[in-house]
Amino acid sequence: MSLSVASGAVLGIDAYKVMVEVDMSNGMPSFDMVGLPEGAVRESRVRVRSALKNSGYPYPLYSRRITINLAPADIRKEGTAFDLPIALGLLGAFGVLPPLALQDSLFVGELALSGEVRPVRGVLSIAAMAKNEGISTLVVPLENAPEASVVEGLQVYGISSLGEIVDMLLGEAEKPPTEPEEQWNELPSYRIDMADVKGQEHVKRAMEVAASGNHNILMVGPPGSGKTMLARRLATLLPPLQFVEALETTKVYSVSGLLRKQGLVRERPFRTPHHTISDAGLVGGGAIPRPGEISLAHHGVLFLDELPEFRRNVLEVLRQPLEERAVTLARSAVTLSYPANFLLVAAMNPCPCGSGSTNCQCSSVEVQRYRSRISGPLLDRIDLHIQVANVPFHDLKDTRRGETSASIRQRVMQARQRQFERLSLQGITTNAEMEASHIQEYCHVEQEGLQLLERAVHRFGMSARAYHRILKVSRTIADLEGDEHIQPNHIAEAIQYRSLDRRLTFA
């Protein structure tokens, strides 16, 4: 007897339907699995056998010839999500379950030896695929049920054991479907606030500009000046996640196995990898590539502290994702693309000793060698370079709170709305995403501003990319001010945010 059970697998951040075909016949006892299964999939034979036995169900391995096919058979399968559909297919082939009970449903889940159903990766992507395939019922591990219930139009059942789902399919037990989370709320609550930062008004202004146009930013200053504190609060200035953005971010976290007992990711991610991270850890990798830190920061902030301490090859792999807002990972077996639309925030000391003051003992050669760890092409892709000085004592002792993140966020949202109205027909939403053609159309500069920009380009030896970055930042500053045209003062402020191009000595 043979039958099929619907399941799903993830490729990148999207899923595809997999039919688990079970055939049981007389002959020499055996268990064959085909369909390009990886090691964890082949090992399901052991888990399924113990789970069936410990749950009180017969396992026909020793009396029948069993063949499992995972279709489509030309795509390599990995993971443990096929344990549950294989077990149910065996029970259906053996006559414990009626074949009709397995139709119009999709099953995923890992089985423990005791029969417990454990969570798996990528359930949100599988749920979206199930809806597109016209499947009405999705059975997932209990811990994965909240994320699957986000997809409307599906009946999602979260189960904790093999016996529970068998009783449901036989009609011997009733279980209500998982209710979706409370209504989407676009206003997350943050535990930190920009009002906590003392002084640093010019850096806060730069943060506001960066958040408004989604511009990458580099802070240069001595230890203890507040760089990390400011970076952590940048995410609180960004507009709340829209539902579509939250869905994309949640898919990445689900595929990475970082989503447990929760539905959508509701706050913009803030990722801060250590400087010892590998290039595969940053952009993603593996035999079948997994998302890296830049994808986990999708629609959020990626903070690279002590930027020159990162290995050169690790930093260089950022160049393409910073331009294209996605990363493509090519392997011999598969080529995958992961989203990587993040706001890069980096921090570094002004010199190797970190002081950058008159007491600094670093020679000019040592300072140059330290800064040269960051390549020119990477610096060109960072729109704002900001000097962060130590906070004066009179600011530290001031007990008054500064401007709150919520107040700054309102201005950021207004600036972004102006960008959306101007750029949405071009398929982009922020000034940082503008290409050369968009800059030519939307970044009109009057003669006085052009002269100022020309002097800056010649004096500081700026590249063409830096020139375009200044125009983009100027456009964002104009949007913050509510100006339709870029004024000379907007150009001047944008030039001020290119500190490393100006070769300043940081105090």
C-alpha positions in Angstrom: 0.0 0.0 0.0 1.2 3.5 -0.7 0.0 7.0 0.2 1.3 10.6 0.3 1.5 13.1 3.1 2.1 16.8 2.4 4.9 18.5 4.1 7.2 21.5 3.4 10.9 22.5 3.3 12.7 25.8 3.3 15.0 27.0 0.6 16.4 30.4 1.4 13.6 32.3 3.3 10.9 30.8 1.1 9.4 27.3 1.3 8.3 24.7 -1.2 5.9 21.8 -0.9 7.3 18.3 -0.3 5.2 15.2 -0.8 6.3 12.4 1.6 5.4 9.3 -0.4 5.2 6.1 1.7 5.1 2.7 0.1 4.8 -0.6 2.1 5.0 -4.0 0.4 5.8 -7.6 1.1 9.4 -8.7 0.6 12.8 -8.6 2.4 12.4 -6.2 5.4 14.1 -2.9 4.6 13.8 0.8 4.9 14.9 2.9 1.9 14.6 6.7 1.7 15.1 8.6 -1.6 14.7 12.1 -2.7 18.2 13.5 -1.9 17.9 13.4 1.9 20.7 14.8 4.0 22.0 13.1 7.1 19.4 14.4 9.6 16.6 13.4 7.2 18.0 9.8 6.8 18.3 9.5 10.6 14.6 10.1 10.9 14.2 6.3 10.4 15.6 5.8 13.9 13.6 8.6 15.5 10.4 7.5 13.9 10.8 3.9 14.9 11.4 4.8 18.6 8.6 7.4 18.6 6.0 5.0 17.2 7.1 2.2 19.6 7.1 4.5 22.7 3.7 6.0 21.7 2.1 2.5 21.5 1.8 2.2 17.7 3.1 -0.7 15.6 6.2 -0.2 13.5 6.4 -2.5 10.5 10.1 -2.3 9.8 10.8 -6.0 10.7 8.0 -7.4 8.5 7.7 -5.2 5.4 9.7 -3.5 2.7 9.3 0.3 3.2 10.2 3.0 0.7 10.0 6.7 1.5 10.3 9.2 -1.4 10.6 13.0 -0.8 9.2 14.7 -3.9 10.4 16.7 -5.7 13.4 14.4 -5.8 15.8 16.7 -7.5 16.2 19.2 -4.5 18.3 18.3 -1.5 16.3 18.0 1.7 17.7 18.8 5.1 16.4 19.2 8.7 14.1 17.2 10.9 10.7 18.5 9.8 9.9 15.4 7.9 9.8 13.1 11.0 6.1 13.8 11.7 4.8 13.3 8.1 6.9 10.1 7.7 5.5 8.7 11.0 1.9 9.6 9.9 2.5 8.1 6.5 3.6 4.8 8.0 0.6 4.7 10.3 -1.6 5.3 7.3 0.1 2.6 5.2 -0.2 0.2 8.1 -3.9 0.9 8.5 -3.9 2.7 11.8 -5.0 6.0 10.2 -7.5 6.3 7.3 -5.8 7.8 4.3 -8.5 10.5 4.0 -7.6 11.8 7.4 -4.2 12.9 5.9 -5.6 14.8 3.0 -5.9 18.6 2.7 -3.4 19.0 5.5 0.3 19.8 5.8 2.5 18.4 8.6 5.9 19.4 9.9 7.7 18.5 13.1 10.6 16.7 14.6 10.0 13.6 16.7 11.8 12.9 20.0 12.3 9.2 20.8 9.5 9.5 23.3 7.0 10.6 20.7 7.2 14.3 21.7 7.0 16.8 18.8 9.8 19.3 18.8 10.0 22.7 17.0 11.6 23.1 13.6 12.9 26.0 11.6 11.1 28.0 8.9 7.5 27.3 9.9 6.3 30.8 9.0 7.6 30.4 5.4 6.0 26.9 5.3 2.7 28.4 6.5 2.8 31.1 3.7 3.5 28.4 1.2 0.7 26.2 2.4 -1.8 29.1 2.0 -0.5 29.7 -1.6 -0.9 25.9 -2.3 -4.6 26.0 -1.2 -4.0 23.9 1.9 -6.5 24.6 4.6 -5.0 22.9 7.7 -1.4 23.1 9.0 -0.2 20.9 11.8 3.0 22.1 13.5 4.9 21.7 16.8 3.2 23.6 19.7 6.1 26.1 20.0 5.9 27.0 16.3 2.1 27.5 16.3 2.2 31.3 17.2 4.4 32.1 14.2 2.3 30.0 11.8 -0.9 31.5 13.0 0.2 34.9 11.6 -0.8 33.7 8.1 -4.5 34.4 7.6 -6.7 31.8 6.0 -5.1 28.7 7.7 -6.3 26.5 10.5 -3.1 26.0 12.5 -2.9 23.2 15.1 0.0 23.2 17.5 0.7 19.7 18.9 3.0 18.4 21.5 3.1 14.7 20.9 2.5 12.0 18.2 -0.3 10.5 20.2 -2.1 13.9 20.3 -2.2 14.3 16.5 -3.2 10.6 15.9 -6.2 11.0 18.3 -7.2 14.2 16.5 -7.0 12.5 13.1 -9.1 9.6 14.3 -11.7 11.9 15.8 -11.1 10.7 19.3 -10.0 14.1 20.6 -10.9 17.7 19.8 -8.4 20.5 19.8 -9.2 24.1 18.8 -6.9 25.8 16.2 -4.4 28.3 17.4 -5.7 31.8 17.6 -3.5 34.5 16.0 -1.8 37.0 18.2 -3.5 40.2 19.2 -4.1 42.8 16.5 -1.0 44.2 14.9 0.4 47.1 16.9 2.8 49.4 15.1 4.1 51.1 18.2 6.6 48.9 20.1 7.8 49.9 23.5 11.5 50.4 23.9 13.4 50.0 27.2 16.0 52.6 26.2 15.6 56.2 25.0 17.7 58.9 23.3 16.8 61.1 26.3 19.2 59.0 28.4 22.2 60.4 26.4 23.9 63.4 28.0 25.2 66.1 25.6 26.3 65.0 22.1 23.7 67.1 20.4 25.6 67.2 17.1 25.8 63.3 17.1 22.1 63.1 17.9 21.4 65.3 14.9 23.5 63.0 12.7 21.6 60.0 14.1 18.3 61.7 13.2 19.6 62.3 9.6 20.8 58.7 9.4 17.4 57.4 10.6 15.5 59.7 8.3 17.2 58.6 5.1 18.4 55.1 6.2 22.0 56.3 5.8 24.9 54.3 7.1 26.9 56.1 9.8 30.4 55.8 11.3 31.2 57.3 14.7 34.9 58.1 15.6 35.7 59.0 19.1 37.6 57.9 22.3 36.3 55.1 24.6 33.6 56.2 27.0 32.3 59.0 24.7 29.0 57.3 24.3 29.3 55.7 20.8 27.7 52.3 21.8 25.0 54.1 23.9 24.1 56.2 20.9 24.2 53.2 18.5 21.8 51.2 20.6 19.3 54.0 20.6 19.3 54.5 16.9 16.7 51.7 16.4 14.3 53.7 18.6 14.4 56.6 16.1 13.4 54.4 13.2 9.7 54.3 12.2 7.8 51.3 13.6 7.9 48.1 11.5 5.1 47.8 9.0 3.3 44.5 8.8 5.0 43.5 5.6 8.5 44.4 7.0 7.8 42.5 10.2 6.8 39.4 8.1 10.0 39.5 6.1 12.1 39.9 9.3 10.3 37.1 11.0 10.9 34.8 8.1 14.6 35.3 8.4 14.5 34.6 12.2 12.3 31.6 11.7 14.6 30.1 9.1 17.5 30.7 11.4 15.8 28.9 14.3 15.7 32.1 16.5 12.0 32.3 16.8 10.5 30.5 19.8 7.0 30.7 21.2 6.3 34.1 19.5 4.6 35.3 16.4 5.9 38.3 14.5 9.1 40.2 15.3 7.6 43.5 16.5 10.7 45.6 17.1 13.4 46.6 14.6 16.3 44.2 15.0 19.6 45.4 16.6 22.5 43.1 15.9 26.0 43.7 17.3 28.4 40.9 16.3 31.8 40.6 17.9 34.8 41.7 15.9 36.1 38.1 15.8 33.2 37.0 13.6 34.0 35.2 10.3 32.8 36.3 6.9 30.4 33.4 6.8 29.0 34.4 10.2 28.4 38.0 8.9 26.9 37.4 5.5 25.8 33.8 5.9 27.2 30.5 4.8 27.3 26.8 5.2 26.9 23.8 2.8 23.3 24.9 2.5 23.7 28.6 3.4 22.1 30.0 6.5 21.4 33.7 7.0 24.2 35.7 8.6 24.2 38.8 10.9 23.4 41.2 8.0 20.2 39.3 7.2 19.3 39.0 10.9 19.5 42.8 10.9 17.1 43.1 8.0 14.9 46.2 8.4 16.9 47.1 11.5 20.4 48.1 12.7 23.7 46.3 12.3 26.3 47.8 14.8 29.9 47.0 14.2 31.9 48.2 17.2 35.7 48.6 17.0 35.4 48.6 13.2 39.2 48.4 12.5 39.5 45.3 14.6 37.3 43.3 12.2 39.3 41.2 9.7 39.8 42.9 6.4 38.2 40.1 4.4 35.1 40.2 6.7 34.6 43.9 6.2 35.1 43.7 2.4 32.2 41.3 2.0 29.9 44.0 3.2 30.4 46.1 0.1 28.0 44.3 -2.2 25.2 43.9 0.4 25.4 47.6 1.3 24.7 48.6 -2.3 22.2 45.9 -3.3 20.3 45.5 0.1 20.6 41.7 -0.4 23.2 39.0 -0.3 23.6 36.2 -2.7 25.4 33.0 -1.5 26.5 30.6 -4.2 27.4 27.0 -3.5 27.9 24.0 -5.7 24.5 22.6 -4.8 22.4 25.7 -4.6 22.5 29.5 -4.9 20.4 31.5 -2.4 19.6 35.1 -1.8 18.8 36.6 1.6 17.4 40.1 2.3 19.9 42.5 3.9 18.3 45.9 4.0 19.9 47.1 7.2 21.2 50.4 8.5 24.9 50.1 9.3 26.3 51.8 12.4 30.0 51.5 13.0 32.3 52.9 15.7 36.0 53.2 16.0 38.7 55.0 18.1 40.6 57.9 16.6 43.9 56.1 17.0 45.3 52.8 18.3 45.5 53.9 21.9 42.0 55.3 21.8 42.6 58.6 23.4 42.9 60.8 20.3 43.9 63.7 22.7 47.0 65.7 23.3 48.2 62.9 25.5 48.2 60.4 22.7 51.5 58.7 22.1 50.6 57.2 18.7 52.7 58.3 15.8 51.1 59.6 12.6 52.3 56.4 10.9 50.5 54.3 13.5 47.3 56.4 13.2 47.4 56.0 9.4 48.0 52.3 9.6 45.1 51.9 12.1 42.7 53.9 9.9 43.8 52.1 6.7 42.4 48.9 8.1 39.1 50.2 6.7 39.3 50.4 2.9 38.4 53.5 0.9 35.6 51.7 -1.0 34.0 50.7 2.3 34.2 54.2 3.7 32.7 55.6 0.5 29.6 53.4 1.2 29.2 54.9 4.7 27.3 58.2 4.2 28.0 59.9 7.5 31.3 60.1 9.4 30.9 61.7 12.8 33.3 62.9 15.4 32.3 61.9 18.9 34.1 63.8 21.7 34.1 63.1 25.4 31.1 64.5 27.2 31.9 67.7 29.2 31.4 67.6 32.9 28.7 70.2 32.9 26.6 68.0 30.6 27.2 64.9 32.7 26.0 66.6 35.9 22.9 68.1 34.2 19.8 66.3 35.6 17.5 67.4 32.8 16.4 64.8 30.3 17.2 65.4 26.6 14.7 65.1 23.7 13.0 61.7 23.7 13.2 59.1 21.0 9.5 59.5 20.4 9.8 63.2 19.6 12.7 62.6 17.2 10.9 59.7 15.7 8.0 61.9 14.7 10.3 64.1 12.6 11.9 61.0 11.1 8.6 59.6 10.1 7.5 62.9 8.5 10.8 62.9 6.5 10.3 59.3 5.4 6.8 60.0 4.3 8.1 62.8 2.0 10.6 60.3 0.6 7.9 57.7 0.1 5.6 60.0 -1.8 8.5 61.0 -4.0 10.2 57.7 -4.6 7.6 54.9 -4.2 6.8 54.9 -7.9 10.5 54.2 -8.5 10.3 51.1 -6.4 12.3 52.5 -3.5 11.3 54.2 -0.3 14.4 56.0 1.2 17.0 58.5 -0.1 19.8 56.0 0.7 18.4 53.7 -2.0 18.5 56.3 -4.8 20.6 55.5 -7.9 22.3 58.0 -10.1 19.2 58.5 -12.2 17.1 59.3 -9.1 19.8 61.7 -7.8 19.8 63.6 -11.1 16.0 63.9 -11.0 15.3 64.6 -7.3 18.5 66.3 -6.0 18.4 69.7 -7.7 21.0 72.0 -6.3 21.2 75.8 -7.0 24.4 77.4 -8.3 25.6 78.5 -4.8 25.3 75.0 -3.5 27.0 73.5 -6.5 30.0 75.9 -6.0 30.2 74.8 -2.4 30.1 71.2 -3.3 32.7 71.6 -6.1 35.1 73.3 -3.7 34.7 70.4 -1.2 35.2 67.7 -3.8 38.4 69.3 -5.1 39.8 70.2 -1.7 39.2 66.9 -0.1 39.7 64.6 -3.1 36.3 63.0 -2.8 35.3 60.2 -5.1 32.3 60.1 -7.3 30.5 57.8 -4.8 31.2 60.3 -2.0 29.8 63.1 -4.2 26.6 61.2 -4.7 26.4 60.3 -1.0 26.6 64.0 -0.1 23.7 64.7 -2.4 21.6 62.0 -0.9 22.3 63.2 2.6 21.5 66.8 1.5 18.2 65.6 0.2 17.4 63.9 3.5 18.3 67.1 5.4 16.0 69.1 3.1 13.3 66.6 3.8 13.7 67.0 7.5 13.4 70.7 7.1 10.4 70.4 4.8 12.2 72.0 1.9 11.4 71.0 -1.7 14.8 72.1 -2.9 18.3 71.5 -1.6 19.7 74.7 -0.1 23.4 75.6 0.4 23.1 75.0 4.2 21.9 71.5 3.5 25.0 70.9 1.4 27.2 72.4 4.0 25.8 70.1 6.7 26.2 67.0 4.5 29.8 67.9 3.8 30.4 68.3 7.5 29.3 64.6 7.9 32.3 63.4 5.8 34.9 63.8 8.5 37.3 61.1 7.3 37.2 62.5 3.8 38.2 65.8 5.2 41.2 64.1 7.0 40.5 65.7 10.3 42.5 65.0 13.5 40.0 63.9 16.1 40.4 65.4 19.5 
